[in-house]
Amino acid sequence: QVQLVESGGGLVQAGGSLRLSCAASGTIFRFNAMGWYRQAPGKQRELVAVITSGGSTNYADSAKGRFTISRDNAKNTVYLQMNSLKPEDTAVYYCAAGYGSMNYWGKGTLVTVSS
């Protein structure tokens, strides 16, 4: 059974930084893609950033220039460095991983940005 466990969320002031981590465990092969999604209160879940096993990345417009996704393939771990955080970044952040589509999801970690 594959498990994704996020960590690193918390409360931060606007302009601050946080680094999220997501570690995959279980019987897994290298994921083709790992990524981060978020869901703010009253809104739909949206893509934040995704990275392939080869290192190609894709970011939501709201994340470009502020967030950086990276991964350690040997550890099946993905990171999200978030800088210059804004109150509108407040959301539950979910880690996802998969081989074609995102097959596996974590339970989420809450990020709260105060103004």
CORGI-V596681 format. One line per field, one symbol per residue. ss: DSSP state (2 for helix, 1 for strand, 0 for the rest). phi: phi as a letter, one per 40 degrees, with the letter a starting at -180 (. if undefined). psi: psi as a letter, one per 40 degrees, with the letter a starting at -180 (. if undefined). A space follows every 50 residues. Layout:
# CORGI-V596681
ss = ???
phi = ???
psi = ???
This chain:
# CORGI-V596681
ss = 00111110011110000111111110000000111111100000011111 11000011100000001111112220111111000022201111111100 011110001111110
phi = .cbbbcahcibacdgcbabcbabcbhcbbcccababbabcdgbccbcbaa bcccgcbabcdcbcgbbbbaabccbfbbbbcbbfcbdcccacbbcaaabb cccbbcchbcbbbcc
psi = hhhhhiieiahiiheaiihiihhhiahiihhdiiihiihiheiihihdii hideeiihiideehedihiiihddefiiihhhifiideehihhhiiiadc ihdiiieihhhhhi.
